[in-house]
Amino acid sequence: MEIMRTYATLKNLSTLEGKECIIRNLNRILDMVILDLDIETGTITFYVATKRTLEKVKRELNCIGFPILNLKVQNKKNKREYSSFY
């Protein structure tokens, strides 16, 4: 299993209610752990176990109204970093 530390900038994240909504919905996804969710910067940091789990997280965030604007994925095994912009 490949653990990936992921950093994302989210659209529309500016309230405590939004933060709670994200936590509630993402906690349903197995193989992922939220490390930090910052309202001031609109960012989330989390671990995912697989690329498939990452896709689930991206889909869920989009469905609940917090699409990812910028994504950085760091493979813990070899510390390579991958970035993509939406």
C-alpha positions in Angstrom: 0.0 0.0 0.0 1.3 3.4 -1.0 0.5 6.2 1.5 0.2 9.6 -0.2 0.2 12.9 1.7 -2.1 15.2 -0.2 -2.5 19.0 0.0 -5.4 20.7 -1.7 -6.8 24.2 -2.1 -10.6 24.1 -2.0 -13.1 26.5 -3.6 -15.8 27.9 -1.3 -14.2 26.9 2.0 -14.6 29.9 4.2 -17.0 29.0 7.1 -17.0 26.6 10.1 -20.2 25.0 8.7 -18.3 24.2 5.5 -15.5 22.7 7.5 -17.9 20.5 9.4 -19.6 19.4 6.2 -16.3 18.4 4.7 -15.2 16.5 7.8 -18.6 14.7 8.1 -18.6 13.6 4.4 -15.0 12.6 4.1 -15.0 10.6 7.3 -17.2 8.1 5.4 -14.4 7.3 3.0 -12.2 4.4 4.1 -8.4 4.6 3.6 -8.1 8.3 4.1 -7.3 10.5 7.1 -7.8 14.2 7.4 -4.7 15.8 8.9 -5.6 19.5 8.7 -8.5 21.6 7.4 -7.8 25.4 7.4 -10.6 27.8 6.8 -8.3 30.9 6.6 -6.3 29.4 3.7 -9.0 27.2 2.3 -6.7 24.2 2.3 -7.0 20.6 3.4 -4.2 18.1 4.1 -4.9 14.4 4.2 -3.4 11.0 3.8 -4.9 8.6 1.2 -3.9 4.9 0.8 -4.6 4.5 -2.9 -5.1 6.6 -6.1 -8.7 5.2 -6.1 -9.3 6.6 -2.7 -8.0 10.0 -3.9 -10.4 9.9 -6.7 -13.3 9.2 -4.3 -12.2 12.2 -2.1 -12.0 14.5 -5.2 -15.5 13.4 -6.3 -17.0 13.8 -2.8 -15.6 17.3 -2.4 -16.9 18.3 -5.8 -20.4 16.8 -5.0 -20.7 18.8 -1.7 -19.7 22.1 -3.3 -16.0 22.3 -2.4 -14.1 21.4 -5.6 -10.3 21.2 -5.6 -8.6 24.2 -7.2 -5.0 23.0 -6.7 -3.7 19.6 -5.7 -0.3 18.4 -4.6 0.3 14.7 -3.9 3.5 13.5 -2.2 4.3 9.8 -2.3 5.6 8.9 1.2 7.7 6.0 -0.1 10.0 8.1 -2.3 9.1 11.7 -1.4 8.3 12.6 -5.0 5.7 15.3 -5.3 3.1 15.6 -8.0 1.0 18.6 -8.7 -2.0 19.4 -10.8 -4.2 22.4 -11.2 -7.9 22.3 -12.0 
